[in-house]
Amino acid sequence: MRTGVYFCNCGSNISDRVDSEQVRQKVGNVSDVAYFKTFGLMCSEEGKEFLHNDITEEKPDRIVIAACSPRDHESTFMRILSGAGMNPYLMQMVNIREQVAWVTDDLQKASEKASHFIKGAVKRVGLHKPLEKKAIDMSPDVLVIGAGPAGLKAALTIAESGRKVAIVEKRAVVGGEPVLYEEVFPNLECAPCMLEPMLNEILHGEHAENIEILTKSEVIDVAGFYGNFIVKVKTEPRFVDLHQCIGCGECIAPCPVSVRNEFNNGRDDRKAISLSFAGGLPNVPFIDMNACLRAKGEDCRLCDQACPLGEGIIKFDDEELVSERNVGAIVVAVGSALYDSALIPNLGYGKIPDVYTAFEFERLLSSTGPTSGQLQMSDGRVPESIAILHCVGSLDKNHNEYCSGICCQYAFKFNLMIEHKLPGTFVTHLYKELVYPGKEEYFLYKRAKENPHATFVRTVNVNTLEINRKSDKIEIKNTAGGSLMADMVVLCPAIVPSKSSGKLGEILDATRDRFGFFEELHGRLDSAKSKVRGIYLAGTCQSPMNIQQAITQGMATAGYVLSGLVEGRKLEIEPITAFADEDKCSGCRVCMSVCPYKAIEFNTEKQKASVNEVLCQGCGTCVAACPAGAMNSNHFTNDAIFAEIEGVLA
Amino acid sequence: MKEDNGSANEALGEALNEALNEALNEALFEPKIVGFLCNWCSYAGADKAGGAQKSYPPNVNVVKVMCSGRVDPQFVLKAYDGGADGVLILACHPGDCHYKEGNYRALARHRMLLRMLEQHGIEAARCRFDYVSAGEGDRFVKILTEMVDTVRALGPLKALV
């Protein structure tokens, strides 16, 4: 074994504090050290050329470079090794700048310490094995789960680059929550008008052929890994041909069955065959088979008979379908839910009429809602006073400790919309904290404050409020003192993870944070990445956020997809991974229980564990855990680390 | 009698010499410590201290691992066997582990290891587990300096593993 040691002076950064001559004397006679060379500045063009030429000439078996931190120039030197025809993993860097020269006062001691470090590296590098990066094929296609603003923006952006995207949406329509709103903050823009161009682009635009929309669908299984996910999607029957139907709606009126309309929180009725709401896209009705007379054994064909396109558009024999997609990446954009206001019983939600959640109130304001946008109480009266309760279940350790950050904004929006629809209506904001960060948000607050019929009251705690019916009014009493009467109460509950996200998290193996939101890889640097490689997060499934942020995060996921999952490019796999020795494996599966990436597979037939190199991130926790010594890690083998320990202590 | 006195004096002299040497050795004792640093947080924290040119005792020999969860208890025993007087394991702070939870594994293994070391007569203070983030150069220097002082006070490791 011929090991070459290169000592970089780093200009004078190292040579001022570490004496290379002393180091040479101490390590020069260590077995395997064939030569010891000093150079002024190895990362300079001149230094790199020197290293290249010297390696070519000396042809060492292994190389030790004592220089700066490997976090600085390890990859630089690895490239030089490759260029000189040497496997880059046959090199070990020694950090004698950050961890020796710069932190040791005494030149003798620093030189001594540097020698110990180098001896460790020499011992270790002798055991290095040449490693190669592997490359496997990737599918460039993408699956987006959830057709709200975040998911749609991600899908559209990816499709615009010519890539195939499948969108899986559990509802019969796309657009998420905001398409159900009349106006959105901060500038009271018409929400459907804002979203429609994007929806149209997705359904009928230039790149629509790249987008497959699967409504009434959910992901039921995911196997594989980044670049090669196999996703199973279950699609509920719609009973109406999605491609042939022209959306005229002639089928709806003849339907003899009426049921409560869930899109309007049950405040009005819809037919067993219906469109979700006016303007819902795709503009194709669906049959609710739980309500349809045919499910009760009757041979009703009134909708079918009313169809101007004739037979075959309404498909009573439509069936549930399970299909499979092979995709390289998955974007999770399943949105969120409102905290259940009934969990704070003193607020009277669900018991007292005209106590609404913010979402229900959005529908009352919406022209596609149950009252066609007329602000009415449940008995048809026009409200004269409306109380808006902020911070419902937020900033509260018994419910949700965080602030959702968007409720104040839509509460101010409600204030202005009420004033527009019913001028002179008294509006009272009861809040714990008010937040309005951002360049546009303050102005909405300012306008709400300027509403002469608006009052702002800090209640500190919604738990001390008691909401009760008092004749034809609602009394909001603060047990800490004070009360007020209103005709209508609007609750602004915390944004919480949607109910289905737990199940989806399990299917995807994607972790969720302590609140139940999908957990990001890094809160600041990688908030649109999950902890599973190739699974990205967009919108409120990751954290409460507004539409702008959700859209931006959707774009971010598209960025990851387009930069990482490039058509024709192979997936490079870092070779520093764990590997299992089948002969030693006893099948105990301890490794599987400690692996944070579910990268260890178990062959039940052979009763042996093996490492999936694509999923393994090389932490080595399984290696330390294996009681049989069957696990080992490339480059950080037990032998190499033992040798390094021996070396640094020598 | 005279002869006896002479040999007694000689013996006394030898004993004195030995005691003096030991005292001198102890006074000059520089502990050898092996520090297992994880690639993402504590190793970067050590680099941070370097970047800030904060001087600290040169007694810690760093062995980099990708994750503190890679630190096999055998590595620690190997270090003592090879002549280390102390071992330092530095991890990412709870919740910050680059590999999600390797630091928790390292913590659990350290607890287990301490119980075993005690049985071998190795003081718990000779094996310290702590957290250093990539930004905490000062904390790295503080922990490292404390460790060197602690092990210096304990003296050389004499217990056999």
Boltz contact constraints between the chains, C-beta under 6 A:
constraints:
  - contact:
      token1: [A, 69]
      token2: [B, 47]
      max_distance: 6.0
  - contact:
      token1: [A, 98]
      token2: [B, 47]
      max_distance: 6.0
  - contact:
      token1: [A, 98]
      token2: [B, 50]
      max_distance: 6.0
  - contact:
      token1: [A, 99]
      token2: [B, 46]
      max_distance: 6.0
  - contact:
      token1: [A, 99]
      token2: [B, 50]
      max_distance: 6.0
  - contact:
      token1: [A, 99]
      token2: [B, 62]
      max_distance: 6.0
  - contact:
      token1: [A, 102]
      token2: [B, 50]
      max_distance: 6.0
  - contact:
      token1: [A, 102]
      token2: [B, 53]
      max_distance: 6.0
  - contact:
      token1: [A, 103]
      token2: [B, 50]
      max_distance: 6.0
  - contact:
      token1: [A, 103]
      token2: [B, 55]
      max_distance: 6.0
  - contact:
      token1: [A, 103]
      token2: [B, 56]
      max_distance: 6.0
  - contact:
      token1: [A, 104]
      token2: [B, 58]
      max_distance: 6.0
  - contact:
      token1: [A, 105]
      token2: [B, 55]
      max_distance: 6.0
  - contact:
      token1: [A, 109]
      token2: [B, 58]
      max_distance: 6.0
  - contact:
      token1: [A, 113]
      token2: [B, 58]
      max_distance: 6.0
  - contact:
      token1: [A, 116]
      token2: [B, 61]
      max_distance: 6.0
  - contact:
      token1: [A, 594]
      token2: [B, 105]
      max_distance: 6.0
  - contact:
      token1: [A, 596]
      token2: [B, 99]
      max_distance: 6.0
  - contact:
      token1: [A, 596]
      token2: [B, 100]
      max_distance: 6.0
  - contact:
      token1: [A, 596]
      token2: [B, 101]
      max_distance: 6.0
  - contact:
      token1: [A, 618]
      token2: [B, 66]
      max_distance: 6.0
  - contact:
      token1: [A, 619]
      token2: [B, 66]
      max_distance: 6.0
  - contact:
      token1: [A, 619]
      token2: [B, 67]
      max_distance: 6.0
  - contact:
      token1: [A, 619]
      token2: [B, 69]
      max_distance: 6.0
  - contact:
      token1: [A, 619]
      token2: [B, 99]
      max_distance: 6.0
  - contact:
      token1: [A, 619]
      token2: [B, 102]
      max_distance: 6.0
  - contact:
      token1: [A, 620]
      token2: [B, 66]
      max_distance: 6.0
  - contact:
      token1: [A, 620]
      token2: [B, 67]
      max_distance: 6.0
  - contact:
      token1: [A, 620]
      token2: [B, 70]
      max_distance: 6.0
  - contact:
      token1: [A, 621]
      token2: [B, 69]
      max_distance: 6.0
  - contact:
      token1: [A, 621]
      token2: [B, 102]
      max_distance: 6.0
  - contact:
      token1: [A, 621]
      token2: [B, 105]
      max_distance: 6.0
  - contact:
      token1: [A, 624]
      token2: [B, 70]
      max_distance: 6.0
  - contact:
      token1: [A, 624]
      token2: [B, 72]
      max_distance: 6.0
  - contact:
      token1: [A, 641]
      token2: [B, 75]
      max_distance: 6.0
  - contact:
      token1: [A, 642]
      token2: [B, 78]
      max_distance: 6.0
  - contact:
      token1: [A, 644]
      token2: [B, 63]
      max_distance: 6.0
  - contact:
      token1: [A, 645]
      token2: [B, 78]
      max_distance: 6.0
  - contact:
      token1: [A, 645]
      token2: [B, 79]
      max_distance: 6.0
  - contact:
      token1: [A, 645]
      token2: [B, 82]
      max_distance: 6.0
  - contact:
      token1: [A, 646]
      token2: [B, 82]
      max_distance: 6.0
  - contact:
      token1: [A, 648]
      token2: [B, 61]
      max_distance: 6.0
  - contact:
      token1: [A, 649]
      token2: [B, 82]
      max_distance: 6.0
  - contact:
      token1: [A, 649]
      token2: [B, 83]
      max_distance: 6.0
  - contact:
      token1: [A, 649]
      token2: [B, 84]
      max_distance: 6.0
